[in-house]
Amino acid sequence: MRVTFPHMGTLWIVVKTLFEAIGQDVVVPPPITQKTIALGVRHSPEMACFPLKVNMGNFIEGLERGADTILMAGGSGPCRFGYYAQVQREILKDLGYSFNMIAVDPPDGDWRTFWARLRPLLGGKQPGWKEGLETALLVWEKLKALDDVHHLVLETRPFEKRSGAVTRCHDLFLREMAELRDRKAVRRLTAETRAEMSSLREAGKNPLRVAMLGEIYMCLEPAVNMHLEKLLGEMGVYVERTIYLSHWLRDHILADPRRILARRSFKKCASRYLDHFVGGHGWESVGKTVRYAREGFDGVVHLLPFTCGPEVIAQGILLRVSRDYDIPVLSLSMDEHSSETGLLTRLETFVDMLSQRRTGRRAELCT
């Protein structure tokens, strides 16, 4: 069995670690490029979500590299993500590829079905409980380290002494993390990276604070959001991303009480505008925008794929939230036609406007 999967941020490091630990061959698809996107667009329905198209490009490139099994997440509810795997499977079969697709839905309490779908990935191997526990702990350690360091990158980049230094440090961390095989090495590399980040930081700045939220794939995959976090950070803006890979695991697999409380919090914040699940992260986008407005953030960037149902609902509601709480919201609906130049122009204008608002408020306080 040679397993491939879609890219989504640093997910490839976690999945690679997991399957190599259980003795499977892993075919990591090439990093997402314009070629990847073009392949996916060519073979996907025109009005399909942008993430589905990019995933298609990942799968084609993975299969061309010799993969015979595709791992894909599933889901349920109003979001079309729930049937990505079925659509992608039929398209790839029509293209003549021979493969097995394993679609894994969140357990939602049905652990028997969940483990039954994962069992083929073991390829007949039955690891002992000690080996299985060590693998799970290693994967969790890496996942936490990746998310924690990414958060540190966002905190540090607006304060960096030399432009690009934080990005170079993070890129090195990712390359080394992908090859580590024990938890002590993961903790050691994380500590070293934290120390290096601290040395890259200078004091005396008071950056704008912007929250980035929206559809999970658009937030986590820099190749499709055109490295938006990096662009804003190098403009001197502190970006707080609201979604991480570990959040999904805590929400859908671990049932972490802290995440349950966090979800109750954003639902309460959203209740004036939206009081029910609309699919994806639409409900979350509304509630967290209210929360960030109350916390005094300068603005919000809302990311969504073109035609995304849940986030289109949120987008309309955010117009009211922006007005009621006096917080600027920049909604970016993106697909294969989006332009880096157009994005940069909109971001520069948004940041200039936020800077002028802050300056104006300070002037009002001094008069």
Sequence and secondary structure as in RCSB ss.txt:
>XXXX:A:sequence
MRVTFPHMGTLWIVVKTLFEAIGQDVVVPPPITQKTIALGVRHSPEMACFPLKVNMGNFIEGLERGADTILMAGG
SGPCRFGYYAQVQREILKDLGYSFNMIAVDPPDGDWRTFWARLRPLLGGKQPGWKEGLETALLVWEKLKALDDVH
HLVLETRPFEKRSGAVTRCHDLFLREMAELRDRKAVRRLTAETRAEMSSLREAGKNPLRVAMLGEIYMCLEPAVN
MHLEKLLGEMGVYVERTIYLSHWLRDHILADPRRILARRSFKKCASRYLDHFVGGHGWESVGKTVRYAREGFDGV
VHLLPFTCGPEVIAQGILLRVSRDYDIPVLSLSMDEHSSETGLLTRLETFVDMLSQRRTGRRAELCT
>XXXX:A:secstr
 EEE    TTHHHHHHHHHHHTT EE       HHHHHHHHHTS TTS HHHHHHHHHHHHHHHTT  EEEEE  
 SSSGGGGHHHHHHHHHHHTT   EEEEE   TT HHHHHHHHGGGGTT    HHHHHHHHHHHHHHHHHHHHHH
HHHHHHGGGBSSTTHHHHHHHHHHHHHTT  SHHHHHHHHHHHHHHHHHTB SS   EEEEEEE HHHHH TTTT
TSHHHHHHHTTEEEEE   HHHHHIIIII  HHHHHHHHHHHHHHTTT  S  STTHHHHHHHHHHHHHTT SEE
EEEEETT HHHHHHHHHHHHHHHHHT  EEEEEE TT  HHHHHHHHHHHHHHHHHHHHHHHHHHH 
